[in-house]
Amino acid sequence: MQIISIIFIVIGLCLFEVVSSIDNAVINAEVLSTMSPKAKKWFLLYGILFAVFIVRGLLPWAIVWATNPSLGPIGALTATFSNDPHIIESIEYSTPILMLGGGVFLVFLFLHWLFIEDKHLGLPTEEFFLKNGAWFYAVASIILVIIVAVSLKYNPALALSAVIGSSAFFITDGFKKNAEENEQNLLNNTNQMSDISKILYLEIIDTTFSIDGVLGAFAFTMSIPLIILGNGIGAIVVRQITLGSVDKIKKYVYLKNGAMYSVMCLGIIMVLEGFHIEVPEYISPLLTVLIIVYFFLKSRNYAKQSL
């Protein structure tokens, strides 16, 4: 990999991690406001170690290892920098399987946001989809059937990967909805939890929300060290936002739109690569940067007009 390519990928990963974790940062800040100063410091110090090295480090490594068990733990970590023909062949075989499953997850994530979730309308078409939210399940089901049918012509493992990706989406979506309910209970003091319980709760939520960023990272690169670096920097930025910038971030009302349209693009790219349609390496970070910058500027203009 050339140094310019590496820098571009890391910037894209970091930016995507930050905007896709805005909801997580808001939840963290609101729950932290109900905790003691000592518990806050503990979470912000040790929590960042868990977020960067455990969740955003072990999770992508475990995914690559699970799809390439023959590589072993070290091989999975250094695969993209290896010249070993066996490792290269293994990665080439497993990459479409990983890409398709992750792509289905991200496409469903975008469609759920587009059809169901409340949002500031950033594009004219969003209102139409929001009014027809009941169609999400029909659209998602049809897309899954088509992907599975096409996958069976290539490799049955691809079809299984697509089903696993869709299952992972609905499982994590359930956890997220439960997190939102528990957050309201915490803020309304209807659920008396100790600070330790709240810290554990936040770590579980962080793990759930990080899955989007980890899976999306594979659209940028298969290099685990680069994913850890880019996502890790992004996680640190999110923690800084949690510390004192959440109110400012909330004013940028279209950042979530930018994150979700990035998710859509990354999901489509991963699905294409799952079917052996190669997409240039620079496309994922380029689209991510352009989309997020557009919605950032749109948010800034909205914030100025609201003053």
Buried (B, 14 or more C-beta within 10 A) or exposed (E): EEEEBBEBBBBBBBBBBBBBBBBBBBBBBBBBEEBEEEBBEBBBEEBBEBBBEBBBBBBBBBBBBEBBEEBEEEBBBBBBEBEEEEBEEBBEBBBBBBBBBBBBBBBBBBBBBBBBEEBBEBEEEBEEBBEEEEBBEEBBEEBBEEBBEBBEEBBEBBBBBBBBBBEBBEEBBEBBEEBEEBBEEBBEEEBEBEBEEBBEBBBBBBBBBBBBBBBBBBBBBBBBBBBBBBBBBBBBBBBBBBBEEBEEBBBBBBBBBBBBBBBBBBBBBBBBBBBEEEBEBBBBBBBBBEBBEBBBEBBEEBBEEEE
